[in-house]
Amino acid sequence: MKRILVAGLITLALLTGCESSTRTSFYNDPDILYKKATTLNDADAQFALGCKYFWADDPNYKQDYVEARKWYEEAAKQGNVPALNNLGIIYAQGKGVKPDYKKAIKYFEQAAQSNFPNSQRYLGYIYWQGLGGIPKDIDKAKMWFEKGANQGDGKSIAGLATIYILNDKNYPAGLKLLKDALKDNKPEVQTLMGALYYNGTAVPKNINEARKYFDLACKNGFQKGCELLKDIK
């Protein structure tokens, strides 16, 4: 297997999914959900309805990003933080709209100010990579990743550690952050540690250690860990 692109690995870990805690368990009756979202102007119901259209994993709904955005906007007007985060994702990833990172940042920042780690992580990534014409700003990237990491978000920890290692060449700081997070069994951190051992970046090259961490990540349900484990067997 060729050298693992650590930055690409972090991209995969950071930019997967959409906040969707209510998408299958909340308001499963479409009539009740619609009534709560419209007549009762219930922000949680509006968010849940947005998730139904975003994911389309309920047979009562077809995937419709425009409709999802409409309901997220209604929920966001009432300060629903996950809805603000999802609007950021919609504009960052161009789901039913033209990608617009300035709008994405606006929504992410509103959610991040409420200490929502998903949004803090996205902001960190946008400033780290300089996406959508946004100037790269490593200091801002570290600030937002650090805010997410302080809440125990494994993907934020992996992002912050990667900046320490790849950008700052501050191996001790990056490795300390990762080793502390490994105690909490976070699969994104396990995968990153495996990649570092595989490449010999910041640590001596050790395929057995790489295999061990990929195996741990795989057992914790992180698909990329499974793929990397299979590649080096």
C-alpha positions in Angstrom: 0.0 0.0 0.0 1.3 3.5 -0.9 1.9 6.2 1.7 -1.3 7.3 3.4 -2.2 10.9 2.7 -2.9 12.0 6.3 -4.6 15.3 5.2 -6.9 13.4 3.0 -7.7 11.0 5.8 -8.7 13.9 8.0 -10.8 15.3 5.2 -12.8 12.1 5.2 -13.1 12.0 8.9 -14.2 15.6 9.3 -16.6 16.1 6.5 -18.9 13.1 6.8 -22.5 13.2 7.7 -25.0 15.8 8.8 -26.4 16.4 12.3 -29.4 14.0 12.3 -30.1 12.8 15.8 -33.9 13.0 15.1 -34.0 11.6 11.7 -35.3 8.1 12.5 -36.5 8.3 16.1 -38.4 11.5 16.3 -42.0 12.1 15.1 -42.3 8.9 13.0 -46.0 9.7 12.2 -45.8 12.1 9.2 -49.2 13.7 10.0 -48.2 14.5 13.6 -44.8 15.7 12.5 -46.2 18.1 9.9 -48.8 19.4 12.3 -46.2 20.1 14.9 -43.9 21.8 12.4 -46.7 24.0 10.9 -49.6 24.6 13.2 -47.6 24.4 16.4 -44.4 26.0 14.9 -42.3 23.5 16.9 -38.6 24.1 16.1 -37.6 20.5 16.9 -40.3 19.2 14.6 -39.2 21.6 11.9 -35.6 20.3 12.3 -36.8 16.7 12.2 -38.8 17.3 9.1 -35.7 18.9 7.5 -33.8 15.7 8.4 -36.5 13.5 6.8 -36.1 15.3 3.5 -32.3 15.5 3.8 -31.8 11.8 4.4 -34.9 10.3 2.7 -34.4 7.1 4.8 -38.2 7.2 5.7 -40.5 5.8 2.9 -42.9 8.7 3.5 -40.3 11.2 2.2 -38.3 11.6 -1.0 -34.9 13.3 -0.8 -35.4 17.0 -1.4 -32.6 19.3 -0.3 -34.6 22.4 -1.2 -37.4 21.2 1.1 -34.9 20.2 3.8 -33.4 23.7 3.6 -36.8 25.3 4.0 -37.5 23.4 7.2 -34.0 23.9 8.6 -34.5 27.7 8.0 -37.7 27.7 9.9 -36.1 25.9 12.9 -33.1 28.1 12.7 -35.3 31.2 13.0 -36.1 29.9 16.5 -32.5 29.3 17.4 -32.4 25.6 16.8 -28.7 24.9 16.9 -28.5 21.7 14.9 -30.6 23.3 12.2 -28.1 26.2 11.9 -25.3 23.6 11.6 -27.2 21.7 8.8 -27.7 24.9 6.9 -24.0 25.4 7.0 -23.5 21.9 5.6 -26.0 22.5 2.9 -24.2 25.7 1.7 -20.7 24.2 2.2 -21.5 21.0 0.2 -23.9 22.6 -2.3 -26.9 20.4 -1.4 -29.6 21.8 -3.6 -27.8 25.2 -3.8 -24.7 26.6 -5.3 -21.8 26.2 -2.8 -21.4 29.3 -0.8 -18.8 29.2 1.9 -19.5 32.7 3.2 -23.1 31.7 4.0 -21.8 28.3 5.4 -19.5 30.2 7.7 -22.3 32.5 8.9 -24.5 29.5 9.9 -21.6 27.5 11.4 -20.5 30.5 13.5 -24.0 30.9 14.9 -24.1 27.2 15.9 -20.5 27.2 17.1 -21.1 30.1 19.4 -23.5 27.8 21.2 -20.6 25.3 21.6 -21.9 22.9 18.9 -18.8 20.8 18.2 -19.8 19.8 14.6 -19.9 23.5 13.6 -16.6 24.2 15.3 -15.0 21.3 13.5 -16.3 22.5 10.1 -15.1 26.0 10.7 -11.7 24.6 11.6 -11.6 22.6 8.4 -12.7 25.5 6.2 -10.0 27.8 7.5 -7.3 25.0 7.5 -7.9 24.2 3.8 -9.0 27.6 2.6 -12.2 26.3 0.9 -14.4 28.1 -1.4 -12.2 31.2 -1.8 -11.9 31.6 2.0 -8.3 32.6 2.8 -6.4 29.9 4.7 -5.9 30.9 8.3 -4.1 28.3 10.4 -4.6 30.3 13.6 -8.4 30.4 13.2 -8.4 26.7 12.2 -6.6 25.8 15.4 -8.9 28.0 17.5 -12.0 26.3 16.2 -10.6 22.7 16.3 -9.4 23.4 19.8 -12.9 24.5 20.8 -14.3 21.2 19.5 -11.5 19.2 21.0 -12.2 20.7 24.4 -15.6 19.2 24.2 -14.2 15.8 23.5 -15.0 15.7 19.8 -12.8 13.0 18.3 -12.7 14.5 14.8 -11.7 18.0 16.1 -8.9 16.3 18.1 -7.7 14.6 15.0 -7.9 17.8 13.0 -6.0 19.8 15.6 -3.3 17.1 16.0 -2.9 17.0 12.3 -2.2 20.8 12.1 0.4 20.4 14.9 2.1 17.6 13.1 1.8 18.6 9.4 1.7 22.4 9.6 3.6 23.3 12.7 5.9 20.3 12.8 5.3 20.3 16.5 5.3 16.5 16.9 5.3 16.4 20.7 2.1 18.6 21.0 0.4 16.6 18.3 1.3 13.2 19.7 0.4 14.2 23.3 -3.1 15.3 22.0 -3.6 12.0 20.2 -2.3 9.8 23.0 -4.6 11.5 25.5 -7.5 11.0 23.2 -6.7 7.3 22.6 -7.7 6.7 26.2 -11.2 7.5 25.2 -11.2 5.0 22.4 -12.0 7.5 19.6 -11.9 5.7 16.2 -10.9 8.9 14.2 -7.9 9.3 16.5 -7.0 5.6 16.3 -7.1 5.8 12.5 -4.9 8.8 12.4 -2.4 7.2 14.8 -2.3 4.1 12.6 -1.6 6.3 9.5 1.3 8.0 11.3 2.8 4.7 12.2 2.3 3.4 8.7 4.0 6.4 7.2 6.6 6.9 9.8 5.4 10.5 10.4 6.2 11.9 13.9 6.8 8.3 15.1 9.1 5.5 13.9 7.5 3.5 11.1 5.9 0.4 12.5 3.4 -1.6 10.5 2.3 -3.7 13.4 1.4 -0.6 15.4 -0.4 0.7 12.3 -2.4 -2.5 12.0 -3.3 -2.5 15.7 -4.8 1.0 15.5 -6.6 0.4 12.3 -8.1 -2.7 13.8 -9.2 -0.8 16.9 -10.8 1.9 14.7 -12.6 -0.8 12.6 -13.9 -2.5 15.7 -15.3 0.9 16.8 -17.3 1.2 13.6 -15.0 3.5 11.6 -15.2 2.3 8.0 -11.9 3.9 6.8 -10.1 2.0 9.6 -11.5 -1.2 8.2 -10.4 -0.3 4.7 -6.9 0.5 5.7 -6.6 -2.6 7.8 -7.6 -4.7 4.8 -5.1 -2.9 2.6 -2.1 -3.8 4.8 -3.0 -7.4 5.6 
